[in-house]
Amino acid sequence: MKKVLKSPEPAEIKNYKKRYYSQFKRWNDLKKNKETLNAIRKTLVSDQKGLCAYCEINLHERDRSVEHFIPCHTSTSEKNHDLDWLNMMAICQGGLQNVEIPGEDDSIRNSRPPNNFPCCGAAKHGFIPDGQLLNPLNLPTLRLFKFSSKDGEIRPDEDACLKSGIPIENVQFTIDTLELNVQRLKDQRLVVIDEIEKELDDETIDINDLEEKVAAEYFGHGTDDWPPFFTTLRWVLGAGAERHLMNISYSG
């Protein structure tokens, strides 16, 4: 999970709410308006540079949904979370479906988790955030997570948590609640870690220069979509990644 920068509310949502200002419209009502729904989906994916707001897998039109951080079932006529732009994110469907993506060799992504064990929004499933669950919109740019190079497990980065003032237990609670350590995600992170470590196995180049060079290859100028598992890559590439992200004025 990484910080997500939110663009202004799309005009389509503003117009929709203006049109029905005197009515209590729910998310299921809005979904019937394809123009507004498509604008929401497109903007969310663009804001997140193509990644699921929770697990950071790459989003595909066959495997994505709109997440309401505060669940829609808590909405009232006084506080409508269903139509609150700042309550919406794009996420994957939690690994509950086999997603065939033509032209992509992504066997891990397409595999069904053991016993249909879900992650992300499918695991959160109506949970009402109580302050412990991290919201990607409110994260610092500092990396809060670290990873195991043995099995791909995601863990809190204690030092980063202390620097940012975010309780370590909240980071762990987020990992557990969103089930970010399901085997499917661990396996794919491990593939990413192994690939980067192979690229860093070049003794002819200073490791610091090599890390930054590889980081530039993966992250570019920050104008295109981020590569899947951005935070995992950032952790593996260490100081080189931080230097490159600073050079491109990374902010989320």
Contacts in CASP RR format, 6 or more apart in sequence:
PFRMAT RR
TARGET T0000
AUTHOR 0000-0000-0000
METHOD contacts of the structure
MODEL  1
MKKVLKSPEPAEIKNYKKRYYSQFKRWNDLKKNKETLNAIRKTLVSDQKG
LCAYCEINLHERDRSVEHFIPCHTSTSEKNHDLDWLNMMAICQGGLQNVE
IPGEDDSIRNSRPPNNFPCCGAAKHGFIPDGQLLNPLNLPTLRLFKFSSK
DGEIRPDEDACLKSGIPIENVQFTIDTLELNVQRLKDQRLVVIDEIEKEL
DDETIDINDLEEKVAAEYFGHGTDDWPPFFTTLRWVLGAGAERHLMNISY
SG
1 53 0 8 1.000
1 54 0 8 1.000
1 55 0 8 1.000
1 56 0 8 1.000
1 134 0 8 1.000
1 136 0 8 1.000
1 139 0 8 1.000
1 144 0 8 1.000
1 145 0 8 1.000
1 174 0 8 1.000
1 178 0 8 1.000
1 180 0 8 1.000
1 231 0 8 1.000
2 51 0 8 1.000
2 56 0 8 1.000
2 136 0 8 1.000
2 139 0 8 1.000
2 143 0 8 1.000
2 230 0 8 1.000
2 231 0 8 1.000
2 252 0 8 1.000
3 136 0 8 1.000
3 137 0 8 1.000
3 139 0 8 1.000
3 140 0 8 1.000
3 141 0 8 1.000
3 251 0 8 1.000
3 252 0 8 1.000
4 47 0 8 1.000
4 48 0 8 1.000
4 53 0 8 1.000
4 89 0 8 1.000
4 136 0 8 1.000
4 137 0 8 1.000
4 139 0 8 1.000
4 252 0 8 1.000
5 47 0 8 1.000
5 251 0 8 1.000
5 252 0 8 1.000
6 47 0 8 1.000
6 85 0 8 1.000
6 86 0 8 1.000
6 137 0 8 1.000
7 43 0 8 1.000
7 46 0 8 1.000
7 47 0 8 1.000
9 85 0 8 1.000
10 36 0 8 1.000
10 39 0 8 1.000
10 40 0 8 1.000
10 43 0 8 1.000
10 85 0 8 1.000
11 39 0 8 1.000
12 35 0 8 1.000
12 36 0 8 1.000
12 39 0 8 1.000
12 40 0 8 1.000
13 36 0 8 1.000
13 39 0 8 1.000
13 40 0 8 1.000
13 83 0 8 1.000
13 85 0 8 1.000
15 36 0 8 1.000
16 25 0 8 1.000
16 30 0 8 1.000
16 33 0 8 1.000
16 36 0 8 1.000
16 83 0 8 1.000
17 25 0 8 1.000
17 83 0 8 1.000
20 29 0 8 1.000
24 77 0 8 1.000
24 80 0 8 1.000
25 80 0 8 1.000
25 82 0 8 1.000
25 83 0 8 1.000
26 72 0 8 1.000
26 75 0 8 1.000
26 82 0 8 1.000
27 66 0 8 1.000
27 68 0 8 1.000
27 72 0 8 1.000
27 82 0 8 1.000
27 83 0 8 1.000
30 36 0 8 1.000
30 37 0 8 1.000
30 82 0 8 1.000
30 83 0 8 1.000
31 37 0 8 1.000
40 66 0 8 1.000
40 88 0 8 1.000
41 64 0 8 1.000
41 66 0 8 1.000
41 90 0 8 1.000
44 66 0 8 1.000
44 88 0 8 1.000
44 89 0 8 1.000
44 90 0 8 1.000
45 59 0 8 1.000
45 64 0 8 1.000
45 90 0 8 1.000
47 90 0 8 1.000
48 59 0 8 1.000
48 89 0 8 1.000
48 90 0 8 1.000
49 222 0 8 1.000
49 224 0 8 1.000
49 225 0 8 1.000
49 226 0 8 1.000
50 58 0 8 1.000
50 59 0 8 1.000
50 90 0 8 1.000
50 225 0 8 1.000
50 226 0 8 1.000
51 57 0 8 1.000
51 58 0 8 1.000
51 59 0 8 1.000
51 225 0 8 1.000
51 226 0 8 1.000
51 228 0 8 1.000
51 230 0 8 1.000
52 58 0 8 1.000
52 59 0 8 1.000
52 64 0 8 1.000
52 90 0 8 1.000
52 91 0 8 1.000
52 92 0 8 1.000
52 120 0 8 1.000
53 67 0 8 1.000
53 89 0 8 1.000
53 90 0 8 1.000
53 91 0 8 1.000
53 136 0 8 1.000
54 67 0 8 1.000
54 91 0 8 1.000
54 92 0 8 1.000
54 119 0 8 1.000
54 120 0 8 1.000
54 121 0 8 1.000
54 136 0 8 1.000
54 178 0 8 1.000
54 180 0 8 1.000
55 91 0 8 1.000
55 92 0 8 1.000
55 94 0 8 1.000
55 119 0 8 1.000
55 120 0 8 1.000
55 178 0 8 1.000
55 180 0 8 1.000
55 185 0 8 1.000
56 226 0 8 1.000
56 228 0 8 1.000
56 229 0 8 1.000
56 230 0 8 1.000
56 231 0 8 1.000
56 232 0 8 1.000
57 92 0 8 1.000
57 109 0 8 1.000
57 185 0 8 1.000
57 188 0 8 1.000
57 228 0 8 1.000
57 229 0 8 1.000
58 109 0 8 1.000
58 225 0 8 1.000
58 227 0 8 1.000
58 228 0 8 1.000
59 90 0 8 1.000
59 91 0 8 1.000
59 92 0 8 1.000
60 99 0 8 1.000
60 101 0 8 1.000
62 99 0 8 1.000
62 100 0 8 1.000
62 101 0 8 1.000
63 92 0 8 1.000
63 93 0 8 1.000
63 95 0 8 1.000
63 97 0 8 1.000
63 99 0 8 1.000
63 101 0 8 1.000
64 90 0 8 1.000
64 91 0 8 1.000
64 92 0 8 1.000
64 93 0 8 1.000
65 90 0 8 1.000
65 91 0 8 1.000
65 92 0 8 1.000
65 93 0 8 1.000
66 88 0 8 1.000
66 89 0 8 1.000
66 90 0 8 1.000
66 91 0 8 1.000
67 88 0 8 1.000
67 89 0 8 1.000
67 90 0 8 1.000
67 91 0 8 1.000
67 120 0 8 1.000
67 121 0 8 1.000
68 81 0 8 1.000
68 82 0 8 1.000
68 84 0 8 1.000
68 87 0 8 1.000
68 88 0 8 1.000
69 87 0 8 1.000
69 88 0 8 1.000
69 89 0 8 1.000
69 129 0 8 1.000
69 135 0 8 1.000
69 137 0 8 1.000
70 81 0 8 1.000
70 84 0 8 1.000
70 87 0 8 1.000
70 128 0 8 1.000
70 129 0 8 1.000
71 81 0 8 1.000
71 126 0 8 1.000
71 127 0 8 1.000
71 128 0 8 1.000
72 81 0 8 1.000
72 82 0 8 1.000
73 126 0 8 1.000
74 81 0 8 1.000
74 128 0 8 1.000
75 81 0 8 1.000
75 82 0 8 1.000
81 87 0 8 1.000
86 137 0 8 1.000
89 136 0 8 1.000
89 137 0 8 1.000
91 120 0 8 1.000
91 121 0 8 1.000
92 119 0 8 1.000
92 120 0 8 1.000
93 99 0 8 1.000
93 120 0 8 1.000
93 122 0 8 1.000
94 118 0 8 1.000
94 119 0 8 1.000
94 120 0 8 1.000
94 121 0 8 1.000
94 122 0 8 1.000
94 123 0 8 1.000
95 112 0 8 1.000
95 113 0 8 1.000
95 118 0 8 1.000
95 119 0 8 1.000
95 120 0 8 1.000
95 122 0 8 1.000
95 184 0 8 1.000
96 112 0 8 1.000
96 113 0 8 1.000
96 116 0 8 1.000
96 118 0 8 1.000
96 122 0 8 1.000
97 112 0 8 1.000
98 110 0 8 1.000
98 111 0 8 1.000
98 112 0 8 1.000
99 109 0 8 1.000
99 110 0 8 1.000
100 110 0 8 1.000
101 109 0 8 1.000
101 110 0 8 1.000
108 184 0 8 1.000
108 187 0 8 1.000
108 188 0 8 1.000
108 191 0 8 1.000
109 188 0 8 1.000
111 184 0 8 1.000
113 119 0 8 1.000
113 182 0 8 1.000
113 183 0 8 1.000
113 184 0 8 1.000
114 183 0 8 1.000
117 179 0 8 1.000
117 182 0 8 1.000
117 183 0 8 1.000
118 125 0 8 1.000
118 179 0 8 1.000
118 182 0 8 1.000
119 178 0 8 1.000
119 179 0 8 1.000
119 180 0 8 1.000
119 182 0 8 1.000
119 184 0 8 1.000
119 185 0 8 1.000
120 178 0 8 1.000
120 179 0 8 1.000
120 180 0 8 1.000
121 178 0 8 1.000
123 177 0 8 1.000
123 178 0 8 1.000
123 179 0 8 1.000
124 133 0 8 1.000
124 177 0 8 1.000
124 178 0 8 1.000
127 133 0 8 1.000
127 177 0 8 1.000
129 135 0 8 1.000
131 170 0 8 1.000
132 169 0 8 1.000
132 170 0 8 1.000
132 173 0 8 1.000
132 174 0 8 1.000
133 170 0 8 1.000
133 173 0 8 1.000
133 174 0 8 1.000
133 177 0 8 1.000
133 178 0 8 1.000
134 144 0 8 1.000
134 166 0 8 1.000
134 170 0 8 1.000
134 171 0 8 1.000
134 174 0 8 1.000
140 164 0 8 1.000
140 166 0 8 1.000
141 250 0 8 1.000
141 251 0 8 1.000
141 252 0 8 1.000
142 160 0 8 1.000
142 163 0 8 1.000
142 164 0 8 1.000
143 157 0 8 1.000
143 160 0 8 1.000
143 231 0 8 1.000
143 234 0 8 1.000
143 235 0 8 1.000
144 156 0 8 1.000
144 157 0 8 1.000
144 160 0 8 1.000
144 161 0 8 1.000
144 164 0 8 1.000
144 166 0 8 1.000
144 171 0 8 1.000
145 154 0 8 1.000
145 155 0 8 1.000
145 156 0 8 1.000
145 157 0 8 1.000
145 160 0 8 1.000
145 171 0 8 1.000
145 175 0 8 1.000
145 231 0 8 1.000
145 235 0 8 1.000
146 154 0 8 1.000
146 155 0 8 1.000
146 156 0 8 1.000
146 157 0 8 1.000
146 235 0 8 1.000
147 153 0 8 1.000
147 154 0 8 1.000
147 155 0 8 1.000
147 189 0 8 1.000
147 193 0 8 1.000
147 232 0 8 1.000
147 235 0 8 1.000
147 236 0 8 1.000
148 155 0 8 1.000
149 190 0 8 1.000
149 193 0 8 1.000
149 197 0 8 1.000
149 236 0 8 1.000
151 186 0 8 1.000
151 190 0 8 1.000
152 186 0 8 1.000
152 187 0 8 1.000
152 189 0 8 1.000
152 190 0 8 1.000
152 193 0 8 1.000
152 232 0 8 1.000
153 181 0 8 1.000
153 186 0 8 1.000
153 189 0 8 1.000
154 175 0 8 1.000
154 180 0 8 1.000
154 181 0 8 1.000
154 185 0 8 1.000
154 186 0 8 1.000
154 189 0 8 1.000
154 232 0 8 1.000
155 172 0 8 1.000
155 175 0 8 1.000
156 168 0 8 1.000
156 171 0 8 1.000
156 172 0 8 1.000
156 175 0 8 1.000
157 171 0 8 1.000
158 168 0 8 1.000
161 167 0 8 1.000
161 168 0 8 1.000
161 171 0 8 1.000
162 168 0 8 1.000
174 180 0 8 1.000
175 181 0 8 1.000
188 228 0 8 1.000
188 229 0 8 1.000
189 229 0 8 1.000
189 232 0 8 1.000
192 228 0 8 1.000
192 229 0 8 1.000
192 232 0 8 1.000
192 233 0 8 1.000
192 236 0 8 1.000
193 232 0 8 1.000
193 236 0 8 1.000
196 214 0 8 1.000
196 233 0 8 1.000
196 236 0 8 1.000
196 237 0 8 1.000
197 236 0 8 1.000
199 210 0 8 1.000
199 214 0 8 1.000
200 207 0 8 1.000
200 210 0 8 1.000
200 211 0 8 1.000
200 214 0 8 1.000
200 236 0 8 1.000
200 237 0 8 1.000
202 210 0 8 1.000
205 213 0 8 1.000
208 239 0 8 1.000
208 240 0 8 1.000
211 237 0 8 1.000
211 238 0 8 1.000
211 239 0 8 1.000
211 240 0 8 1.000
211 241 0 8 1.000
212 237 0 8 1.000
212 240 0 8 1.000
212 241 0 8 1.000
212 243 0 8 1.000
212 244 0 8 1.000
214 237 0 8 1.000
215 233 0 8 1.000
215 234 0 8 1.000
215 237 0 8 1.000
215 240 0 8 1.000
215 241 0 8 1.000
215 243 0 8 1.000
215 244 0 8 1.000
215 245 0 8 1.000
216 244 0 8 1.000
218 227 0 8 1.000
218 233 0 8 1.000
218 237 0 8 1.000
219 226 0 8 1.000
219 227 0 8 1.000
219 230 0 8 1.000
219 233 0 8 1.000
219 241 0 8 1.000
219 244 0 8 1.000
219 245 0 8 1.000
219 248 0 8 1.000
219 250 0 8 1.000
220 244 0 8 1.000
220 248 0 8 1.000
221 248 0 8 1.000
222 248 0 8 1.000
222 250 0 8 1.000
227 233 0 8 1.000
233 241 0 8 1.000
234 241 0 8 1.000
234 242 0 8 1.000
234 245 0 8 1.000
235 241 0 8 1.000
237 244 0 8 1.000
END
